[in-house]
């Protein structure tokens, strides 16, 4: 099973200069190859692969001798990564590759010949760099990515294979539904509510002051560089606080539950609302779901997403009666059918849990089999309710319990 450990590096002055030179060479090669690919496509109508541009590295070393100061496999990896970037673009997983700048984050990748000891990381042509290895690294090292952020901090992401097989997914155990929001970051189906930490609001005054100081500095001056580093350190503090909160909460939820069900939110679409864009951007829903998913898979637990159009808030989890409309300012409501009083968020979390378990039941009708497709998007794993009609906008108008014939309908598709 592949695992990644990110460690902090503390290079000395000479090693920082060597790393800066390696960053510059790899960045220049990326921009050169990207420009070559663009020009080739405009002239011939055909593109170049990563392996094709990798063959021109020996010729470039003769023309630009300073390229020889960088480890050769780092340069080769740049071309291969550029080919992967184009593949991701053509398969609609990422945007078109862009040119790299020396003012942003810098990184290089070592595919092999990296030695990891207790307190040092040995890199070719760089030497032994002091590092804090806070986790045990056992197994074969695949790649090591050295990065430098805008606040002049160095890190190494070590990818290694520990030789263990990935645990099989099992849905036997406690299940929990999680409703994500802004007032409360997460509300679970068992009634627990976790407040939104609002990290950005705590540092916004300091960030505003640093940005105002940066705007007054003359472009190209050394004082502007110093001021830009101050702004970067504030952003780094905000990022660290947010990641710390998300890691601790996701770890707690994964440790206490076997099946985790969340809603497949369209965060990019919700960011179009200018009144809520800032609040949604700082809360980190996407990062939280990513943490839940990989932590659950590493322990053989099930992570399931439910379709974003599933009416979790407007449906009574007791009698499955659905109200016509439920504005956002209504936080508590009573069901007209069974007269049950609901907390909007807790009721939504319970409905998400029940819907996720129903999807898993349709996918794995036989007890003991690992759930198929667990962890994938709710858009792909549809609700499988033939009697639920949809409006022109695609939203469900009603939701009812599965009948015996419908359960057989779901089971027939799950057995395919």
N, C-alpha and C positions, 0 to 999 in steps of 0.2 A: 504494500500500500504506500502510495506517495504521500509525503508530508513535507511541509515547509516550516522552517524556523527562521525568524527574522531577528538578527542580532545587531547590536550597536558597535560601530567601529570607532577607534580613536587613532587615526594615523598621525605621524609626526609631520613636521614642516616639509621634509624632503618627500615623504610619501604622498602628501597632499599635492605637491607639485607634479609628481608622476601620475597620480590619478587624474589631475586636471588635464594633463597632456593626453592621457588615454581617452578621457571623455571627449576632448576636442577632436581627436582623430576619428573616433567612432561616429561622432555627430557629423563631421565633414563627409565621411564616407556614406552615411545614410542620405544626406542631402544630395550628394553627387549621383548616387544610384537612383534616387527617386526622380531627379531631374532627367537622367538618362532614360528611364522608363517612360516618362511623359513625352520626351522628344521623339523616342522611337515609335510610340503609338501614334503621334501626330503625323509622322512621315510615312510610316508603313501600314498603319492600321492594326498592327500586332504588338502585343506586349512582351515583356521579358520576365522570366521567372527569377526567383531568388538564386537558383543554382547557376543561371546564365550570367548574372552580374557578378557572382562570386569568382568566376574565371578571370575577370579583368583585374583582380587585386594584385597579382604579380607585376603586371604592366604599370599599374598606378604606383607601386613601390619604387619602380625604377624612375618614374617621372617625379614623384614627390618622396624624397628620401626620408622625410620626417615621419612617414607612416610606419617605418621599420621600428620605431621606438615603442610601438604598441604590440602587445601579444597577438600573434597572427590569428589565433582561433577566435579572439574577440572580434576582429575585423570580419572573419568569415561568418560569425554568428549575426553580425549586423545585416548582411545580405539575406541570410535565411529568415531573419525576423521580418525583413521588409517583404519577402515573399508571403509570409504568413499574414501580414497586415493586408496585403492585396486580396488574399483568399477570404479573409474575414469580411472585407468590403464587398466582394462579389457575392458572398453568401448572406449578405445583409445582416451581419452581426456587429459591424462597426462602420464608422465613417471612412471617407477616403483618406489615405495616409497623408500626413502633413509634414512640412519641413520643420526641423528641430531648431531651437534657439538656445543660445548659451546662457540666457537669463533665467531659464526655468529649471525644472528638475533634470538632473543628469544621471545616466546609468550606462553600465557596460555589463556584459554577460560572459562568464567563463564556463565553457561546456565541460572542462576536465582539468586535471593537474592542479587542483586546489587542495591544500592540506588544512585540516581543522584540528587544532589541539585544544588544550584546556583554556588558555588565555590568548591564543593567537590564531590568525587566519593567514595562511601562506598563499600568496598570489604570485604567478609568474611575472617577472620583470618589475615587480613592485616590492616584494619581500614580505616579511612577517609583520602583520598589522595587529596591534593590540585590540582585542575584542572581548566583550562580555558574553560568554556562552552560557546562557541561563537555562538551557534545556539540553538534555542528552541527545546527541546525534549518533544514532546507531544504524548502520547499513551503508549502502552504496550511494555516494554523492552523485547526483545527476548534473545539476547546474548550480552555479552561484552567481547571483546578480548583485553587483555593487551599485549603490545609488547614493546620491547626494541631494538633499532637499534645499529649498530656498533659504533656509536658516542655517546653512553650512553644517548640517549634521549628516554623518555617514552611516550607512546601514548595509548589511549583507543578508540577502534572502537565500537561504540554503535549501535546495530541493533535494531530497534523498528518499531512497526506497528502503523501508525498514524490514522488508522480507516477509511481512505478515499479509495474510489475505484480508480483503475487506469483509467485515461481518455481514451476515445475511440480515435483511430487514425483517422485523417481526412486529406485528401490530397488537400482540397480546400484552396488555397492561393498561395503565391509566392514560386516558385521552384528554386533551385540553384544546379548547378553541380560544383564539386570541383576536380581539378586535382592536385595531390600531387607530389612534386618534391624536388630537392636538392638546385638548385640555388634560386628558390622561394619555400618556404615551401608549400604554397597553392595558386592556381590561380582559381578564381571563374568564373562562366559563365557570370557574369555581368562586367567582366574586372578588378576586384580588384585583386591585387597581394600582398601577404604577404611574406616578406623576411624571409629567414632561419636565425634564431637567432644564430646558431652555438655556443651553450653554452659551449661545451667542449673546443673549441679553445681558449676561453677567460680564462679558468682556467688550460689549459694544462701545462703551464710553472710551475705554482705553484704545480700542481699534480706531475710533473716529479721530482721536487726538493724534495718533501716530500717522494716520493717512493725511491729515491736514499738514503736519510737519513735512511729510514727503512731497506734497504738492507745491511747497514753497522752495524746494531745493532746485538748483539749476541742473538741467539735464546734462549728463556726461560728467558731472563732478563727483569727487570721492565722497562728499557729504551726502549726496543722493544715494549712493550705494549703501552707506551706513544706515540711512533712514529706511531704505527698502528692506534691509535685514531686520530692522526693528519691527516693521509691519509683518514680515514673514514669521517672526517669532511669536507674535500675537496669534496669527492664524494657526500656527503649529500648536499653541496651547489650547486653542478651541478644539482642534482636531483630536488631540490627545484626550481631553476631557470627554468628548463625545464617544470616542472609541472605548474608553474605559467603562463608561456607563452601559454601552451596548454589549460589550463582552461579558460583563458581570451578569446582566439580566438574561442574556441568551444562554449562558452557562447554567444559571439557576433553573431556567425553564427546561432545558434539555436533561438535566440531572434528575428532575422530579417527575418527568412524564415520558411515556413511551410513544405516543402519537401526538403530533403537534399540527394543528390546523390553523391556517391563516387565510386571509383574503388576498386575491391576486389584484393588487391595486395598480391603477394606471397613474403612477407618480408624475410622469412627464406630462400627461394631459392635465392633471390637477395643477401643475405649475403654471398653466396658462392663466389662471385666475390671479390677477395682480394683487388682490386683497389678501390672499393666503399664500402666495408664492414664497415669501420670506420665511414664514412659519413652517411651511412644509419642507423647505430646503434645509433648515437647520435641525429638523427632528431626526432624519436618518432612517426612514422606513425601509428603504431598499437595502441598506447595509445590514440592518437588523435581521431581515429575512434571509439574507445571504449567510449570516453567521449561524442562524438557526438551522439552515439546511445542511451546511457542511459539518457542523458539530453533531447533528443527529445522524447523518450518514456514517460518520466515523465510529459511532457507538452502536450501529445496527438498529437505530430507531427511525420512525417514519415521519417524514415531513410532507404535508399535503397542502396544496393550495386550492381554494374554491373560487369559482368564477366570480368576477367583480360585479356582475349583474344579478347575482343571487340576492334576493330581498331579505337579508338577515335582520335588519333593524325593524322592518314593517311587519314581520311575521311573528305571531305568538308561538313560542316554543312548546306550549302546553297543548293547544288545540289546533295549531297550524292555520289559524285564521289570519288573513292578511288585510291590513288597513289600506285605504286608497292612497293617502298621503300622510307623511310624517315629517314636518319641517325640522330643520336642524336645531332650532331653539327649544323644541320639545324634548326634554331629557327623560321624562317619565310619562308613561301612558298606560291606560287600562284597556284590556281586551273587551270588546263589546259582546263577544260570544260566551267566554267562560269567566269574564270579570276578574281576570288575574291582573294584578298591578305589576308593571315591568319597569325595570331600569333599562333604558334604551341600549346602553353599551353592553351590559351583562346579558341581556336577551339576545343581542347580536352575536356575542361570543358563544352562547349555548347553541344557537342555530348553526353557526359555522362548524362547531364541533360535530353536531349531529349530521350535517351535510357531508363533512369530510369522512366520517365513519361510513356513511351510506355509499359514498363513492368507492371507498376501499373494499366494502363488502361486494359491490358489483364487480370489482376488478379481481377479487380473490374469493370466489364463492366457496371453495373447499378449505376447511379449517386446516391450518398447519402450513399452507403455502405462503411464501413471502408475497406481499402486495406488489403487483406489477404497476410500474409507472408512478410509484409514490414519489412525491417531491416535485413532479412536473407541474406545469401551470394549470390552473383550473380552466383556462380557455381550451386547452387540449383535452383534459379529462372532463367532458361535459357532464351536466347534471343527470342526464339519462332519464328524464321524466317526460314521456310522450304526451301526457295529458296537460302539460303546462303550455298555454298559448303565449305568444310573444306579440308585442306591439310593433309598430313600424320601426321604432327606435331600437328594437332588439331586447327590450327589458321584459322580464317575466311579469305576467299579470296576476298569477296565483300560484300557490304551491300547496300540494296535498301529499298525504302519505302514500307510499307505494302499495298497490294492491298485489294480490297473488300473481296475477298475470303479468304485471309490470316487473315484479321481481324476477320472474322467469325470463322476461325480455332482457333485463340487464344481465342475467347470468349467461344467456346465450351469446351475448357479445363478449363477455369476459372470457369465455372459453375459447374464443377464436385465437 
